[in-house]
Amino acid sequence: MNKHELTERLRKETGLAFYTPKIRERDYTELEFQDMKRGLQADMLDYSEKYIDYEDNDNLTKGK
């Protein structure tokens, strides 16, 4: 798949509608796509664990 196809598929499968990977224009294999997808998902999980305080968010929605 080319850069455009890979980008659209990553957006669809990860739910990140505005994600734009910084990759060069070339053909990518399914294995490369799966590696990028896994890496992106791991980065998003890591980000959410580091920077999102779910307890504070719960308190805001409960009016505390």
PDB file of N, CA, C and O in Angstrom:
ATOM      1  N   MET A   1       0.849  -1.170   0.000  1.00  0.00           N
ATOM      2  CA  MET A   1       0.000   0.000   0.000  1.00  0.00           C
ATOM      3  C   MET A   1       0.892   1.229   0.000  1.00  0.00           C
ATOM      4  O   MET A   1       1.995   1.213   0.547  1.00  0.00           O
ATOM      5  N   ASN A   2       0.406   2.286  -0.614  1.00  0.00           N
ATOM      6  CA  ASN A   2       1.207   3.509  -0.672  1.00  0.00           C
ATOM      7  C   ASN A   2       0.978   4.354   0.582  1.00  0.00           C
ATOM      8  O   ASN A   2       0.212   3.968   1.465  1.00  0.00           O
ATOM      9  N   LYS A   3       1.642   5.505   0.653  1.00  0.00           N
ATOM     10  CA  LYS A   3       1.575   6.376   1.836  1.00  0.00           C
ATOM     11  C   LYS A   3       0.140   6.798   2.133  1.00  0.00           C
ATOM     12  O   LYS A   3      -0.284   6.767   3.289  1.00  0.00           O
ATOM     13  N   HIS A   4      -0.602   7.186   1.120  1.00  0.00           N
ATOM     14  CA  HIS A   4      -1.984   7.628   1.311  1.00  0.00           C
ATOM     15  C   HIS A   4      -2.858   6.488   1.846  1.00  0.00           C
ATOM     16  O   HIS A   4      -3.619   6.686   2.793  1.00  0.00           O
ATOM     17  N   GLU A   5      -2.755   5.318   1.255  1.00  0.00           N
ATOM     18  CA  GLU A   5      -3.543   4.164   1.709  1.00  0.00           C
ATOM     19  C   GLU A   5      -3.194   3.784   3.146  1.00  0.00           C
ATOM     20  O   GLU A   5      -4.077   3.491   3.952  1.00  0.00           O
ATOM     21  N   LEU A   6      -1.902   3.791   3.456  1.00  0.00           N
ATOM     22  CA  LEU A   6      -1.462   3.470   4.811  1.00  0.00           C
ATOM     23  C   LEU A   6      -2.017   4.476   5.819  1.00  0.00           C
ATOM     24  O   LEU A   6      -2.501   4.091   6.883  1.00  0.00           O
ATOM     25  N   THR A   7      -1.945   5.753   5.484  1.00  0.00           N
ATOM     26  CA  THR A   7      -2.450   6.801   6.363  1.00  0.00           C
ATOM     27  C   THR A   7      -3.946   6.634   6.613  1.00  0.00           C
ATOM     28  O   THR A   7      -4.395   6.693   7.758  1.00  0.00           O
ATOM     29  N   GLU A   8      -4.711   6.427   5.557  1.00  0.00           N
ATOM     30  CA  GLU A   8      -6.163   6.256   5.704  1.00  0.00           C
ATOM     31  C   GLU A   8      -6.501   5.028   6.539  1.00  0.00           C
ATOM     32  O   GLU A   8      -7.417   5.063   7.360  1.00  0.00           O
ATOM     33  N   ARG A   9      -5.776   3.965   6.332  1.00  0.00           N
ATOM     34  CA  ARG A   9      -6.047   2.735   7.087  1.00  0.00           C
ATOM     35  C   ARG A   9      -5.687   2.909   8.564  1.00  0.00           C
ATOM     36  O   ARG A   9      -6.424   2.453   9.439  1.00  0.00           O
ATOM     37  N   LEU A  10      -4.564   3.561   8.844  1.00  0.00           N
ATOM     38  CA  LEU A  10      -4.201   3.838  10.241  1.00  0.00           C
ATOM     39  C   LEU A  10      -5.272   4.685  10.914  1.00  0.00           C
ATOM     40  O   LEU A  10      -5.659   4.417  12.051  1.00  0.00           O
ATOM     41  N   ARG A  11      -5.747   5.699  10.218  1.00  0.00           N
ATOM     42  CA  ARG A  11      -6.787   6.567  10.783  1.00  0.00           C
ATOM     43  C   ARG A  11      -8.037   5.757  11.105  1.00  0.00           C
ATOM     44  O   ARG A  11      -8.621   5.903  12.179  1.00  0.00           O
ATOM     45  N   LYS A  12      -8.439   4.914  10.181  1.00  0.00           N
ATOM     46  CA  LYS A  12      -9.665   4.136  10.358  1.00  0.00           C
ATOM     47  C   LYS A  12      -9.525   3.106  11.483  1.00  0.00           C
ATOM     48  O   LYS A  12     -10.413   2.991  12.327  1.00  0.00           O
ATOM     49  N   GLU A  13      -8.429   2.366  11.501  1.00  0.00           N
ATOM     50  CA  GLU A  13      -8.271   1.267  12.446  1.00  0.00           C
ATOM     51  C   GLU A  13      -7.902   1.715  13.855  1.00  0.00           C
ATOM     52  O   GLU A  13      -8.083   0.960  14.810  1.00  0.00           O
ATOM     53  N   THR A  14      -7.389   2.929  13.994  1.00  0.00           N
ATOM     54  CA  THR A  14      -7.046   3.428  15.329  1.00  0.00           C
ATOM     55  C   THR A  14      -8.068   4.436  15.854  1.00  0.00           C
ATOM     56  O   THR A  14      -8.060   4.770  17.038  1.00  0.00           O
ATOM     57  N   GLY A  15      -8.937   4.916  14.983  1.00  0.00           N
ATOM     58  CA  GLY A  15      -9.924   5.907  15.393  1.00  0.00           C
ATOM     59  C   GLY A  15      -9.352   7.307  15.535  1.00  0.00           C
ATOM     60  O   GLY A  15      -9.976   8.172  16.151  1.00  0.00           O
ATOM     61  N   LEU A  16      -8.186   7.538  14.979  1.00  0.00           N
ATOM     62  CA  LEU A  16      -7.546   8.860  15.036  1.00  0.00           C
ATOM     63  C   LEU A  16      -7.750   9.555  13.689  1.00  0.00           C
ATOM     64  O   LEU A  16      -6.891   9.492  12.809  1.00  0.00           O
ATOM     65  N   ALA A  17      -8.883  10.209  13.544  1.00  0.00           N
ATOM     66  CA  ALA A  17      -9.305  10.743  12.245  1.00  0.00           C
ATOM     67  C   ALA A  17      -8.338  11.758  11.630  1.00  0.00           C
ATOM     68  O   ALA A  17      -8.283  11.891  10.408  1.00  0.00           O
ATOM     69  N   PHE A  18      -7.584  12.464  12.451  1.00  0.00           N
ATOM     70  CA  PHE A  18      -6.710  13.504  11.913  1.00  0.00           C
ATOM     71  C   PHE A  18      -5.226  13.156  12.009  1.00  0.00           C
ATOM     72  O   PHE A  18      -4.369  14.025  11.846  1.00  0.00           O
ATOM     73  N   TYR A  19      -4.927  11.892  12.271  1.00  0.00           N
ATOM     74  CA  TYR A  19      -3.533  11.465  12.401  1.00  0.00           C
ATOM     75  C   TYR A  19      -2.846  11.511  11.032  1.00  0.00           C
ATOM     76  O   TYR A  19      -3.377  11.021  10.036  1.00  0.00           O
ATOM     77  N   THR A  20      -1.658  12.110  11.010  1.00  0.00           N
ATOM     78  CA  THR A  20      -0.856  12.162   9.785  1.00  0.00           C
ATOM     79  C   THR A  20       0.561  11.702  10.118  1.00  0.00           C
ATOM     80  O   THR A  20       1.335  12.451  10.715  1.00  0.00           O
ATOM     81  N   PRO A  21       0.902  10.474   9.734  1.00  0.00           N
ATOM     82  CA  PRO A  21       2.252   9.985  10.043  1.00  0.00           C
ATOM     83  C   PRO A  21       3.299  10.702   9.192  1.00  0.00           C
ATOM     84  O   PRO A  21       3.041  11.085   8.050  1.00  0.00           O
ATOM     85  N   LYS A  22       4.460  10.869   9.764  1.00  0.00           N
ATOM     86  CA  LYS A  22       5.572  11.477   9.028  1.00  0.00           C
ATOM     87  C   LYS A  22       6.390  10.345   8.417  1.00  0.00           C
ATOM     88  O   LYS A  22       7.390   9.893   8.974  1.00  0.00           O
ATOM     89  N   ILE A  23       5.930   9.910   7.259  1.00  0.00           N
ATOM     90  CA  ILE A  23       6.577   8.814   6.542  1.00  0.00           C
ATOM     91  C   ILE A  23       6.806   9.238   5.098  1.00  0.00           C
ATOM     92  O   ILE A  23       6.145  10.144   4.589  1.00  0.00           O
ATOM     93  N   ARG A  24       7.739   8.577   4.456  1.00  0.00           N
ATOM     94  CA  ARG A  24       8.026   8.959   3.075  1.00  0.00           C
ATOM     95  C   ARG A  24       7.116   8.230   2.095  1.00  0.00           C
ATOM     96  O   ARG A  24       6.518   7.203   2.418  1.00  0.00           O
ATOM     97  N   GLU A  25       7.027   8.776   0.913  1.00  0.00           N
ATOM     98  CA  GLU A  25       6.188   8.199  -0.143  1.00  0.00           C
ATOM     99  C   GLU A  25       6.885   6.976  -0.725  1.00  0.00           C
ATOM    100  O   GLU A  25       7.914   7.092  -1.392  1.00  0.00           O
ATOM    101  N   ARG A  26       6.317   5.817  -0.469  1.00  0.00           N
ATOM    102  CA  ARG A  26       6.788   4.553  -1.030  1.00  0.00           C
ATOM    103  C   ARG A  26       5.733   3.503  -0.761  1.00  0.00           C
ATOM    104  O   ARG A  26       4.721   3.802  -0.127  1.00  0.00           O
ATOM    105  N   ASP A  27       5.936   2.299  -1.219  1.00  0.00           N
ATOM    106  CA  ASP A  27       5.001   1.217  -0.939  1.00  0.00           C
ATOM    107  C   ASP A  27       5.369   0.543   0.384  1.00  0.00           C
ATOM    108  O   ASP A  27       6.544   0.313   0.672  1.00  0.00           O
ATOM    109  N   TYR A  28       4.348   0.232   1.181  1.00  0.00           N
ATOM    110  CA  TYR A  28       4.530  -0.395   2.484  1.00  0.00           C
ATOM    111  C   TYR A  28       3.868  -1.768   2.491  1.00  0.00           C
ATOM    112  O   TYR A  28       2.828  -1.976   1.866  1.00  0.00           O
ATOM    113  N   THR A  29       4.485  -2.691   3.203  1.00  0.00           N
ATOM    114  CA  THR A  29       3.938  -4.042   3.306  1.00  0.00           C
ATOM    115  C   THR A  29       2.921  -4.111   4.445  1.00  0.00           C
ATOM    116  O   THR A  29       2.829  -3.200   5.268  1.00  0.00           O
ATOM    117  N   GLU A  30       2.170  -5.191   4.479  1.00  0.00           N
ATOM    118  CA  GLU A  30       1.212  -5.414   5.570  1.00  0.00           C
ATOM    119  C   GLU A  30       1.949  -5.498   6.909  1.00  0.00           C
ATOM    120  O   GLU A  30       1.463  -4.983   7.916  1.00  0.00           O
ATOM    121  N   LEU A  31       3.100  -6.134   6.926  1.00  0.00           N
ATOM    122  CA  LEU A  31       3.891  -6.249   8.149  1.00  0.00           C
ATOM    123  C   LEU A  31       4.329  -4.868   8.641  1.00  0.00           C
ATOM    124  O   LEU A  31       4.270  -4.592   9.840  1.00  0.00           O
ATOM    125  N   GLU A  32       4.760  -4.010   7.739  1.00  0.00           N
ATOM    126  CA  GLU A  32       5.146  -2.650   8.126  1.00  0.00           C
ATOM    127  C   GLU A  32       3.944  -1.883   8.677  1.00  0.00           C
ATOM    128  O   GLU A  32       4.064  -1.144   9.653  1.00  0.00           O
ATOM    129  N   PHE A  33       2.791  -2.065   8.044  1.00  0.00           N
ATOM    130  CA  PHE A  33       1.575  -1.423   8.543  1.00  0.00           C
ATOM    131  C   PHE A  33       1.257  -1.888   9.956  1.00  0.00           C
ATOM    132  O   PHE A  33       0.987  -1.069  10.834  1.00  0.00           O
ATOM    133  N   GLN A  34       1.287  -3.200  10.182  1.00  0.00           N
ATOM    134  CA  GLN A  34       0.966  -3.738  11.505  1.00  0.00           C
ATOM    135  C   GLN A  34       1.951  -3.227  12.554  1.00  0.00           C
ATOM    136  O   GLN A  34       1.555  -2.923  13.679  1.00  0.00           O
ATOM    137  N   ASP A  35       3.232  -3.132  12.192  1.00  0.00           N
ATOM    138  CA  ASP A  35       4.236  -2.584  13.114  1.00  0.00           C
ATOM    139  C   ASP A  35       3.937  -1.128  13.462  1.00  0.00           C
ATOM    140  O   ASP A  35       4.032  -0.731  14.623  1.00  0.00           O
ATOM    141  N   MET A  36       3.573  -0.327  12.445  1.00  0.00           N
ATOM    142  CA  MET A  36       3.253   1.083  12.694  1.00  0.00           C
ATOM    143  C   MET A  36       2.008   1.198  13.570  1.00  0.00           C
ATOM    144  O   MET A  36       1.963   2.016  14.489  1.00  0.00           O
ATOM    145  N   LYS A  37       1.022   0.394  13.290  1.00  0.00           N
ATOM    146  CA  LYS A  37      -0.220   0.423  14.061  1.00  0.00           C
ATOM    147  C   LYS A  37       0.038   0.047  15.516  1.00  0.00           C
ATOM    148  O   LYS A  37      -0.452   0.717  16.426  1.00  0.00           O
ATOM    149  N   ARG A  38       0.801  -1.018  15.742  1.00  0.00           N
ATOM    150  CA  ARG A  38       1.147  -1.440  17.104  1.00  0.00           C
ATOM    151  C   ARG A  38       1.904  -0.338  17.837  1.00  0.00           C
ATOM    152  O   ARG A  38       1.625  -0.049  19.001  1.00  0.00           O
ATOM    153  N   GLY A  39       2.857   0.268  17.151  1.00  0.00           N
ATOM    154  CA  GLY A  39       3.639   1.342  17.755  1.00  0.00           C
ATOM    155  C   GLY A  39       2.788   2.548  18.107  1.00  0.00           C
ATOM    156  O   GLY A  39       2.963   3.148  19.167  1.00  0.00           O
ATOM    157  N   LEU A  40       1.864   2.907  17.219  1.00  0.00           N
ATOM    158  CA  LEU A  40       0.974   4.033  17.463  1.00  0.00           C
ATOM    159  C   LEU A  40       0.054   3.751  18.650  1.00  0.00           C
ATOM    160  O   LEU A  40      -0.152   4.616  19.501  1.00  0.00           O
ATOM    161  N   GLN A  41      -0.490   2.552  18.702  1.00  0.00           N
ATOM    162  CA  GLN A  41      -1.359   2.181  19.821  1.00  0.00           C
ATOM    163  C   GLN A  41      -0.582   2.182  21.142  1.00  0.00           C
ATOM    164  O   GLN A  41      -1.102   2.620  22.168  1.00  0.00           O
ATOM    165  N   ALA A  42       0.642   1.698  21.117  1.00  0.00           N
ATOM    166  CA  ALA A  42       1.469   1.695  22.327  1.00  0.00           C
ATOM    167  C   ALA A  42       1.780   3.128  22.760  1.00  0.00           C
ATOM    168  O   ALA A  42       1.756   3.433  23.953  1.00  0.00           O
ATOM    169  N   ASP A  43       2.070   4.004  21.803  1.00  0.00           N
ATOM    170  CA  ASP A  43       2.343   5.405  22.123  1.00  0.00           C
ATOM    171  C   ASP A  43       1.124   6.089  22.735  1.00  0.00           C
ATOM    172  O   ASP A  43       1.256   6.859  23.687  1.00  0.00           O
ATOM    173  N   MET A  44      -0.056   5.811  22.195  1.00  0.00           N
ATOM    174  CA  MET A  44      -1.276   6.421  22.714  1.00  0.00           C
ATOM    175  C   MET A  44      -1.585   5.913  24.125  1.00  0.00           C
ATOM    176  O   MET A  44      -2.005   6.688  24.985  1.00  0.00           O
ATOM    177  N   LEU A  45      -1.382   4.632  24.362  1.00  0.00           N
ATOM    178  CA  LEU A  45      -1.600   4.070  25.689  1.00  0.00           C
ATOM    179  C   LEU A  45      -0.614   4.669  26.689  1.00  0.00           C
ATOM    180  O   LEU A  45      -0.993   5.030  27.804  1.00  0.00           O
ATOM    181  N   ASP A  46       0.641   4.771  26.289  1.00  0.00           N
ATOM    182  CA  ASP A  46       1.663   5.363  27.138  1.00  0.00           C
ATOM    183  C   ASP A  46       1.315   6.816  27.471  1.00  0.00           C
ATOM    184  O   ASP A  46       1.438   7.243  28.619  1.00  0.00           O
ATOM    185  N   TYR A  47       0.886   7.562  26.469  1.00  0.00           N
ATOM    186  CA  TYR A  47       0.499   8.958  26.668  1.00  0.00           C
ATOM    187  C   TYR A  47      -0.652   9.056  27.668  1.00  0.00           C
ATOM    188  O   TYR A  47      -0.615   9.872  28.589  1.00  0.00           O
ATOM    189  N   SER A  48      -1.661   8.228  27.483  1.00  0.00           N
ATOM    190  CA  SER A  48      -2.824   8.306  28.371  1.00  0.00           C
ATOM    191  C   SER A  48      -2.462   7.926  29.805  1.00  0.00           C
ATOM    192  O   SER A  48      -3.012   8.489  30.751  1.00  0.00           O
ATOM    193  N   GLU A  49      -1.559   6.995  29.971  1.00  0.00           N
ATOM    194  CA  GLU A  49      -1.145   6.604  31.320  1.00  0.00           C
ATOM    195  C   GLU A  49      -0.320   7.692  31.998  1.00  0.00           C
ATOM    196  O   GLU A  49      -0.390   7.857  33.216  1.00  0.00           O
ATOM    197  N   LYS A  50       0.465   8.435  31.213  1.00  0.00           N
ATOM    198  CA  LYS A  50       1.324   9.467  31.779  1.00  0.00           C
ATOM    199  C   LYS A  50       0.599  10.777  32.043  1.00  0.00           C
ATOM    200  O   LYS A  50       0.860  11.441  33.046  1.00  0.00           O
ATOM    201  N   TYR A  51      -0.310  11.155  31.149  1.00  0.00           N
ATOM    202  CA  TYR A  51      -0.821  12.525  31.184  1.00  0.00           C
ATOM    203  C   TYR A  51      -2.314  12.669  31.492  1.00  0.00           C
ATOM    204  O   TYR A  51      -2.782  13.789  31.698  1.00  0.00           O
ATOM    205  N   ILE A  52      -3.055  11.597  31.527  1.00  0.00           N
ATOM    206  CA  ILE A  52      -4.483  11.714  31.808  1.00  0.00           C
ATOM    207  C   ILE A  52      -4.755  11.189  33.207  1.00  0.00           C
ATOM    208  O   ILE A  52      -4.448  10.041  33.529  1.00  0.00           O
ATOM    209  N   ASP A  53      -5.332  12.044  34.026  1.00  0.00           N
ATOM    210  CA  ASP A  53      -5.658  11.678  35.399  1.00  0.00           C
ATOM    211  C   ASP A  53      -7.147  11.344  35.454  1.00  0.00           C
ATOM    212  O   ASP A  53      -7.993  12.232  35.566  1.00  0.00           O
ATOM    213  N   TYR A  54      -7.445  10.076  35.374  1.00  0.00           N
ATOM    214  CA  TYR A  54      -8.833   9.649  35.309  1.00  0.00           C
ATOM    215  C   TYR A  54      -9.598   9.968  36.597  1.00  0.00           C
ATOM    216  O   TYR A  54     -10.799  10.232  36.551  1.00  0.00           O
ATOM    217  N   GLU A  55      -8.925   9.946  37.722  1.00  0.00           N
ATOM    218  CA  GLU A  55      -9.590  10.251  38.988  1.00  0.00           C
ATOM    219  C   GLU A  55     -10.075  11.697  38.997  1.00  0.00           C
ATOM    220  O   GLU A  55     -11.203  11.966  39.411  1.00  0.00           O
ATOM    221  N   ASP A  56      -9.242  12.627  38.548  1.00  0.00           N
ATOM    222  CA  ASP A  56      -9.661  14.024  38.475  1.00  0.00           C
ATOM    223  C   ASP A  56     -10.815  14.196  37.503  1.00  0.00           C
ATOM    224  O   ASP A  56     -11.745  14.955  37.777  1.00  0.00           O
ATOM    225  N   ASN A  57     -10.770  13.505  36.374  1.00  0.00           N
ATOM    226  CA  ASN A  57     -11.849  13.598  35.394  1.00  0.00           C
ATOM    227  C   ASN A  57     -13.145  13.060  35.993  1.00  0.00           C
ATOM    228  O   ASN A  57     -14.209  13.632  35.756  1.00  0.00           O
ATOM    229  N   ASP A  58     -13.082  11.994  36.750  1.00  0.00           N
ATOM    230  CA  ASP A  58     -14.284  11.439  37.396  1.00  0.00           C
ATOM    231  C   ASP A  58     -14.865  12.441  38.388  1.00  0.00           C
ATOM    232  O   ASP A  58     -16.082  12.609  38.464  1.00  0.00           O
ATOM    233  N   ASN A  59     -13.991  13.108  39.150  1.00  0.00           N
ATOM    234  CA  ASN A  59     -14.456  14.083  40.123  1.00  0.00           C
ATOM    235  C   ASN A  59     -15.138  15.268  39.444  1.00  0.00           C
ATOM    236  O   ASN A  59     -16.113  15.805  39.969  1.00  0.00           O
ATOM    237  N   LEU A  60     -14.636  15.677  38.289  1.00  0.00           N
ATOM    238  CA  LEU A  60     -15.244  16.785  37.562  1.00  0.00           C
ATOM    239  C   LEU A  60     -16.642  16.424  37.082  1.00  0.00           C
ATOM    240  O   LEU A  60     -17.555  17.247  37.145  1.00  0.00           O
ATOM    241  N   THR A  61     -16.808  15.201  36.605  1.00  0.00           N
ATOM    242  CA  THR A  61     -18.118  14.799  36.092  1.00  0.00           C
ATOM    243  C   THR A  61     -19.107  14.535  37.215  1.00  0.00           C
ATOM    244  O   THR A  61     -20.316  14.592  36.996  1.00  0.00           O
ATOM    245  N   LYS A  62     -18.617  14.249  38.408  1.00  0.00           N
ATOM    246  CA  LYS A  62     -19.492  13.984  39.553  1.00  0.00           C
ATOM    247  C   LYS A  62     -19.791  15.250  40.356  1.00  0.00           C
ATOM    248  O   LYS A  62     -20.570  15.220  41.309  1.00  0.00           O
ATOM    249  N   GLY A  63     -19.160  16.370  39.961  1.00  0.00           N
ATOM    250  CA  GLY A  63     -19.420  17.645  40.628  1.00  0.00           C
ATOM    251  C   GLY A  63     -18.694  17.825  41.925  1.00  0.00           C
ATOM    252  O   GLY A  63     -19.143  18.594  42.775  1.00  0.00           O
ATOM    253  N   LYS A  64     -17.577  17.140  42.115  1.00  0.00           N
ATOM    254  CA  LYS A  64     -16.813  17.269  43.363  1.00  0.00           C
ATOM    255  C   LYS A  64     -15.782  18.360  43.248  1.00  0.00           C
ATOM    256  O   LYS A  64     -15.044  18.615  44.200  1.00  0.00           O
TER     257      LYS A  64
END
